[in-house]
């Protein structure tokens, strides 16, 4: 590892920005589904599959490309990935058909699968072990910020200038990120090769597998509603698509606050405790979703759901990443990549299931099914911590 300590510290904001880019590129189309569908002549459910293919590609690309690029200098890797992601996102702003959109989004997702896990890995390499959890949490806060940039601003840009201009904005952000990482991350940061031995070690570790299951379950539950938030609010609460950005802004504000609180708690509390607390709050939020429709979109109902769901929505995954890094530091590059894959698998599964339920006229089932999955994730999370406590007591 090279580079003086001040430069390492200065690199953390650049890594946070890389996550802003990854989050904006992932979530912005959710705020633009209606105008994209109208422009490309497709249904909303079909257009939503652009989110699904992106998530599937990220899920595949994260672990496979992490293994394939293990020997590459981390700065070189992140700069290259951000630049390529910017070019592919610019390409998605130029498509003329849904088929072309799906193809370009799949390619962009494959590349984007490297951004978040490698940003977390680099953050862990830049700080002493005792600061690893809080550094990873700080960098992942970029995802909370990406809701402001990717969803709130994206919805406004899409309404004011068109969805193509909004995606072009993400492309510019990605190229800026490539330049920032190149200027601030020191050379010489490497990770151990991720061969069959590392994969075998992960597969044999029941605790790591259980942590990954928590990520998949809660992500699937969240994306049952998240992917179609704008259309659902229009259908169930009479909120016009051009005003959906306000809902995304509410989630952004609460998510950012929750991320900042999680950073502070992760400095003193075990990551598992932070994750479980967030899952409990999230389950309450999903269970409360029907109040939005019952009240006709009353501000109090919208505010309550945003508070209960939005506050922990990114804090949970921050805690999950810190949980994995602490559990097996030597496997952090692989486990964090797989955790990202778990998020993307959940996104793909939740988006696909939501599209099927909406198409089948069962949109009312989205919230209770999502709540059930999040409660199941909470049960697994609590069991992980109980097993760890018993192991410490026995040892």
C-alpha positions as CSV (number, residue, x, y, z in Angstrom):
1,X,0.0,0.0,0.0
2,X,1.3,3.4,-0.9
3,X,0.3,7.0,-0.4
4,X,0.5,9.3,2.7
5,X,-2.3,9.1,5.2
6,X,-3.8,12.5,4.3
7,X,-4.2,11.4,0.7
8,X,-5.8,8.2,1.8
9,X,-8.3,10.1,3.9
10,X,-9.0,12.4,1.0
11,X,-9.9,9.4,-1.2
12,X,-12.9,8.4,0.9
13,X,-15.2,11.2,-0.5
14,X,-14.2,10.0,-4.0
15,X,-15.2,6.5,-3.1
16,X,-18.5,7.8,-1.7
17,X,-19.1,9.6,-5.0
18,X,-18.5,6.3,-6.8
19,X,-21.4,4.9,-4.9
20,X,-23.5,7.9,-5.7
21,X,-22.9,7.1,-9.4
22,X,-23.6,3.4,-8.9
23,X,-26.9,4.2,-7.1
24,X,-28.0,6.9,-9.5
25,X,-27.4,4.6,-12.4
26,X,-29.2,1.8,-10.7
27,X,-32.3,3.6,-9.4
28,X,-32.9,6.6,-11.8
29,X,-34.9,4.5,-14.3
30,X,-37.3,3.7,-11.5
31,X,-38.2,7.5,-11.5
32,X,-38.4,7.6,-15.3
33,X,-40.4,4.4,-16.0
34,X,-43.5,6.3,-17.3
35,X,-41.7,8.7,-19.7
36,X,-39.4,5.9,-21.0
37,X,-42.4,3.6,-21.5
38,X,-44.3,6.3,-23.4
39,X,-41.3,7.2,-25.6
40,X,-40.4,3.7,-26.5
41,X,-44.0,2.5,-27.0
42,X,-43.9,-0.2,-24.3
43,X,-45.9,-1.0,-21.2
44,X,-44.7,0.1,-17.7
45,X,-44.4,-3.5,-16.6
46,X,-42.3,-4.3,-19.7
47,X,-40.1,-1.2,-19.3
48,X,-39.6,-2.2,-15.7
49,X,-37.6,-5.1,-16.9
50,X,-34.8,-2.7,-17.8
51,X,-34.3,-2.6,-14.0
52,X,-34.4,-6.4,-13.8
53,X,-31.8,-7.1,-16.5
54,X,-29.5,-4.4,-15.0
55,X,-29.8,-6.0,-11.6
56,X,-29.2,-9.6,-12.9
57,X,-26.1,-8.4,-14.8
58,X,-24.8,-6.7,-11.7
59,X,-25.5,-9.8,-9.6
60,X,-23.5,-11.9,-12.1
61,X,-20.8,-9.4,-12.7
62,X,-20.0,-8.5,-9.1
63,X,-18.4,-11.8,-7.9
64,X,-17.1,-13.0,-11.3
65,X,-15.4,-9.7,-12.3
66,X,-14.1,-9.3,-8.7
67,X,-12.3,-12.6,-9.1
68,X,-11.1,-11.9,-12.6
69,X,-9.7,-8.5,-11.6
70,X,-8.2,-9.4,-8.2
71,X,-4.7,-8.7,-9.5
72,X,-5.4,-5.3,-10.9
73,X,-4.4,-2.2,-9.0
74,X,-7.6,-0.9,-7.3
75,X,-7.2,2.7,-8.5
76,X,-6.8,1.5,-12.1
77,X,-9.8,-0.8,-11.8
78,X,-12.2,1.8,-10.4
79,X,-11.2,4.5,-12.8
80,X,-11.7,2.1,-15.8
81,X,-15.0,0.8,-14.5
82,X,-16.4,4.3,-13.8
83,X,-15.3,5.6,-17.2
84,X,-16.9,2.6,-19.0
85,X,-20.1,2.8,-17.0
86,X,-20.4,6.5,-18.0
87,X,-20.1,5.6,-21.7
88,X,-22.6,2.8,-21.5
89,X,-25.1,5.0,-19.6
90,X,-24.7,7.7,-22.3
91,X,-25.5,4.9,-24.8
92,X,-28.7,4.1,-22.9
93,X,-29.8,7.7,-23.4
94,X,-29.6,7.3,-27.2
95,X,-31.6,4.1,-27.7
96,X,-34.7,4.0,-29.9
97,X,-36.4,0.8,-28.8
98,X,-37.0,-1.2,-25.6
99,X,-34.9,-4.1,-26.9
100,X,-31.9,-1.8,-27.3
101,X,-32.5,-0.3,-23.9
102,X,-32.5,-3.8,-22.3
103,X,-29.2,-4.7,-24.1
104,X,-27.4,-1.5,-23.1
105,X,-28.7,-1.7,-19.5
106,X,-27.5,-5.3,-19.2
107,X,-24.0,-4.3,-20.4
108,X,-24.0,-1.3,-18.0
109,X,-25.1,-3.5,-15.1
110,X,-22.3,-6.0,-15.7
111,X,-19.8,-3.2,-15.4
112,X,-21.5,-1.5,-12.5
113,X,-21.4,-4.7,-10.4
114,X,-17.8,-3.8,-9.6
115,X,-18.3,-0.3,-8.3
116,X,-19.8,-0.7,-4.9
117,X,-17.9,-3.8,-3.7
118,X,-14.5,-2.4,-4.9
119,X,-15.3,1.0,-3.3
120,X,-15.9,-0.7,0.0
121,X,-12.8,-2.9,-0.4
122,X,-10.6,0.2,-1.1
123,X,-12.1,2.0,1.9
124,X,-11.1,-0.9,4.1
125,X,-7.6,-0.8,2.7
126,X,-7.2,2.9,3.4
127,X,-7.9,2.9,7.2
128,X,-6.7,1.0,10.3
129,X,-8.7,-2.1,11.2
130,X,-10.5,-0.4,14.0
131,X,-12.0,2.2,11.6
132,X,-12.9,-0.3,8.9
133,X,-16.6,-0.6,9.7
134,X,-17.2,3.1,9.9
135,X,-15.2,3.8,6.7
136,X,-17.2,1.2,4.8
137,X,-20.4,2.7,6.2
138,X,-19.3,6.2,5.2
139,X,-18.5,5.1,1.6
140,X,-21.8,3.3,1.3
141,X,-23.7,6.5,2.3
142,X,-23.2,7.4,-1.3
143,X,-26.2,5.2,-2.0
144,X,-28.3,7.3,0.3
145,X,-27.1,10.4,-1.5
146,X,-27.9,8.7,-4.8
147,X,-31.6,8.8,-4.0
148,X,-31.4,12.6,-4.0
149,X,-29.3,12.6,-7.2
150,X,-30.7,9.5,-9.0
151,X,-34.4,9.6,-8.0
152,X,-35.5,13.1,-6.8
153,X,-33.3,15.0,-9.3
154,X,-33.8,12.3,-11.9
155,X,-37.6,12.6,-11.7
156,X,-37.4,16.4,-12.0
157,X,-34.9,16.3,-14.9
158,X,-37.1,13.7,-16.6
159,X,-40.1,15.9,-16.3
160,X,-38.3,19.1,-17.3
161,X,-35.9,18.0,-20.0
162,X,-36.8,14.4,-20.8
163,X,-35.5,11.0,-19.6
164,X,-32.6,11.0,-22.0
165,X,-31.2,14.2,-20.5
166,X,-31.5,12.6,-17.0
167,X,-29.5,9.5,-18.0
168,X,-26.9,11.7,-19.8
169,X,-26.5,13.5,-16.4
170,X,-25.6,10.1,-14.8
171,X,-23.0,9.5,-17.5
172,X,-21.4,12.9,-16.8
173,X,-21.4,12.1,-13.0
174,X,-19.6,8.8,-13.8
175,X,-16.9,10.4,-15.8
176,X,-16.4,12.9,-13.1
177,X,-16.1,10.1,-10.6
178,X,-13.4,8.4,-12.7
179,X,-11.3,11.6,-12.7
180,X,-11.8,12.1,-9.0
181,X,-10.8,8.5,-8.1
182,X,-7.8,8.8,-10.3
183,X,-6.7,12.0,-8.6
184,X,-7.2,10.9,-5.0
185,X,-6.9,7.1,-4.6
186,X,-3.2,6.1,-4.1
187,X,-1.5,3.6,-6.4
188,X,-0.5,0.2,-5.2
189,X,-3.7,-1.0,-3.5
190,X,-4.2,-4.7,-4.2
191,X,-6.2,-7.6,-2.8
192,X,-5.3,-11.2,-2.5
193,X,-6.3,-13.5,-5.5
194,X,-9.8,-14.7,-5.3
195,X,-9.5,-18.2,-6.5
196,X,-11.2,-21.5,-5.7
197,X,-9.8,-21.5,-2.2
198,X,-11.5,-18.2,-1.3
199,X,-14.8,-19.3,-2.8
200,X,-14.5,-22.6,-0.9
201,X,-13.8,-20.8,2.3
202,X,-16.8,-18.6,1.8
203,X,-19.0,-21.6,1.0
204,X,-18.0,-23.4,4.1
205,X,-18.7,-20.4,6.4
206,X,-22.3,-20.7,7.6
207,X,-22.3,-17.3,9.1
208,X,-21.3,-15.6,5.9
209,X,-23.9,-17.5,4.0
210,X,-26.6,-16.5,6.5
211,X,-25.5,-12.8,6.3
212,X,-25.9,-13.0,2.6
213,X,-29.3,-14.5,2.9
214,X,-30.4,-11.5,5.0
215,X,-29.4,-9.2,2.2
216,X,-31.2,-11.2,-0.5
217,X,-34.5,-11.4,1.6
218,X,-34.7,-7.8,2.6
219,X,-33.7,-6.5,-0.9
220,X,-36.4,-8.7,-2.5
221,X,-39.0,-7.4,-0.1
222,X,-38.0,-3.7,-0.7
223,X,-38.0,-3.9,-4.4
224,X,-41.5,-5.3,-4.6
225,X,-42.6,-1.7,-4.1
226,X,-39.5,0.3,-4.8
227,X,-39.2,-0.5,-8.5
228,X,-42.8,0.6,-9.2
229,X,-43.1,3.3,-6.5
230,X,-44.1,6.0,-8.9
231,X,-46.9,4.0,-10.7
232,X,-48.1,2.6,-7.4
233,X,-48.5,6.0,-5.8
234,X,-50.4,7.2,-8.9
235,X,-52.7,4.2,-8.8
236,X,-53.2,3.9,-5.1
237,X,-53.0,7.5,-3.9
238,X,-53.7,9.6,-7.0
239,X,-50.2,11.2,-7.0
240,X,-49.3,12.3,-10.5
241,X,-46.0,10.8,-12.0
242,X,-44.5,14.3,-12.2
243,X,-44.9,14.6,-8.4
244,X,-43.4,11.2,-7.7
245,X,-40.0,12.9,-7.2
246,X,-41.4,14.2,-3.9
247,X,-41.8,10.6,-2.6
248,X,-38.3,9.8,-3.7
249,X,-37.1,13.0,-2.0
250,X,-38.7,11.9,1.2
251,X,-37.0,8.5,1.0
252,X,-33.8,10.3,0.2
253,X,-34.0,12.6,3.2
254,X,-34.8,9.8,5.7
255,X,-32.3,7.4,4.1
256,X,-29.6,9.9,4.4
257,X,-30.4,10.6,8.0
258,X,-30.5,6.9,8.7
259,X,-27.2,6.4,7.0
260,X,-25.5,9.1,9.1
261,X,-27.0,7.6,12.3
262,X,-25.8,4.1,11.3
263,X,-22.3,5.5,10.8
264,X,-22.3,6.7,14.3
265,X,-23.8,3.5,15.7
266,X,-21.4,1.3,13.8
267,X,-18.5,3.0,15.6
268,X,-19.8,1.7,18.9
269,X,-22.3,-1.1,18.3
270,X,-21.9,-4.5,16.5
271,X,-23.0,-4.4,12.9
272,X,-25.5,-7.2,13.5
273,X,-27.3,-5.1,16.1
274,X,-27.5,-2.1,13.7
275,X,-28.8,-4.4,10.9
276,X,-31.5,-6.0,13.0
277,X,-32.8,-2.7,14.3
278,X,-33.0,-1.4,10.8
279,X,-34.9,-4.4,9.6
280,X,-37.4,-4.1,12.4
281,X,-38.1,-0.5,11.5
282,X,-38.3,-1.4,7.8
283,X,-40.9,-4.1,8.4
284,X,-43.1,-1.6,10.3
285,X,-42.9,0.7,7.3
286,X,-44.0,-2.0,4.8
287,X,-46.8,-3.1,7.1
288,X,-48.0,0.5,7.2
289,X,-48.1,0.9,3.4
290,X,-51.8,0.1,3.1
291,X,-52.5,3.3,5.1
292,X,-51.4,5.3,2.0
293,X,-54.3,3.9,-0.1
294,X,-56.8,3.9,2.8
295,X,-56.1,7.6,3.5
296,X,-56.1,8.6,-0.2
297,X,-52.4,9.6,0.0
298,X,-52.7,11.7,3.1
299,X,-49.5,13.5,4.0
300,X,-49.3,11.8,7.4
301,X,-49.5,8.4,5.9
302,X,-46.8,9.2,3.3
303,X,-44.6,10.7,6.0
304,X,-44.9,7.8,8.3
305,X,-44.1,5.2,5.7
306,X,-41.1,7.3,4.5
307,X,-39.8,7.6,8.0
308,X,-40.2,3.9,9.0
309,X,-39.1,2.5,5.6
310,X,-36.7,5.2,4.4
311,X,-34.6,5.7,7.5
312,X,-33.1,2.2,7.7
313,X,-33.3,1.3,4.0
314,X,-29.6,2.0,3.3
315,X,-28.4,1.7,6.9
316,X,-29.2,-2.0,6.8
317,X,-26.9,-2.7,3.9
318,X,-24.2,-0.5,5.3
319,X,-24.3,-2.6,8.4
320,X,-24.4,-5.8,6.3
321,X,-21.2,-4.8,4.5
322,X,-19.5,-3.9,7.8
323,X,-20.7,-7.3,9.2
324,X,-19.0,-9.2,6.4
325,X,-15.8,-7.2,6.6
326,X,-15.6,-7.8,10.3
327,X,-16.5,-11.5,10.1
328,X,-13.8,-12.5,7.7
329,X,-11.4,-9.6,6.7
330,X,-9.4,-11.9,4.4
331,X,-12.5,-12.6,2.4
332,X,-13.8,-9.1,2.4
333,X,-13.3,-8.4,-1.4
334,X,-15.3,-11.6,-2.3
335,X,-17.9,-11.4,0.5
336,X,-18.7,-7.7,-0.2
337,X,-19.0,-8.4,-3.9
338,X,-21.3,-11.3,-3.1
339,X,-23.3,-9.0,-0.8
340,X,-23.7,-6.6,-3.7
341,X,-24.8,-9.5,-5.8
342,X,-27.3,-10.4,-3.1
343,X,-28.8,-6.9,-3.3
344,X,-29.0,-7.1,-7.1
345,X,-30.5,-10.6,-7.0
346,X,-33.1,-9.2,-4.6
347,X,-33.7,-6.2,-6.9
348,X,-34.2,-8.5,-9.9
349,X,-36.4,-10.9,-8.0
350,X,-38.5,-8.2,-6.4
351,X,-38.9,-6.2,-9.6
352,X,-39.9,-9.3,-11.6
353,X,-42.3,-10.5,-9.0
354,X,-43.8,-7.0,-8.7
355,X,-44.3,-6.8,-12.4
356,X,-46.0,-10.2,-12.4
357,X,-48.3,-9.2,-9.5
358,X,-49.2,-5.9,-11.1
359,X,-49.9,-7.5,-14.4
360,X,-52.1,-10.1,-12.7
361,X,-54.1,-7.4,-10.9
362,X,-52.7,-8.2,-7.5
363,X,-50.9,-5.0,-6.7
364,X,-52.4,-5.0,-3.2
365,X,-50.3,-8.0,-2.3
366,X,-47.0,-6.2,-2.8
367,X,-46.8,-4.6,0.6
368,X,-47.7,-7.6,2.7
369,X,-45.4,-9.9,0.8
370,X,-42.6,-7.4,1.1
371,X,-43.2,-7.1,4.8
372,X,-43.2,-10.9,5.3
373,X,-39.8,-11.2,3.5
374,X,-38.3,-8.4,5.6
375,X,-39.6,-10.1,8.8
376,X,-38.0,-13.3,7.6
377,X,-34.7,-11.4,7.1
378,X,-34.9,-10.0,10.6
379,X,-35.4,-13.5,12.0
380,X,-32.3,-14.8,10.2
381,X,-30.3,-11.7,11.4
382,X,-31.3,-12.3,15.0
383,X,-30.4,-16.0,14.7
384,X,-26.9,-15.1,13.4
385,X,-26.2,-12.9,16.4
386,X,-27.6,-15.5,18.9
387,X,-25.3,-18.2,17.3
388,X,-22.3,-15.9,17.5
389,X,-23.1,-15.1,21.2
390,X,-23.4,-18.8,22.0
391,X,-20.1,-19.5,20.2
392,X,-18.3,-16.8,22.2
393,X,-19.8,-18.1,25.5
394,X,-18.7,-21.7,24.7
395,X,-15.2,-20.6,23.6
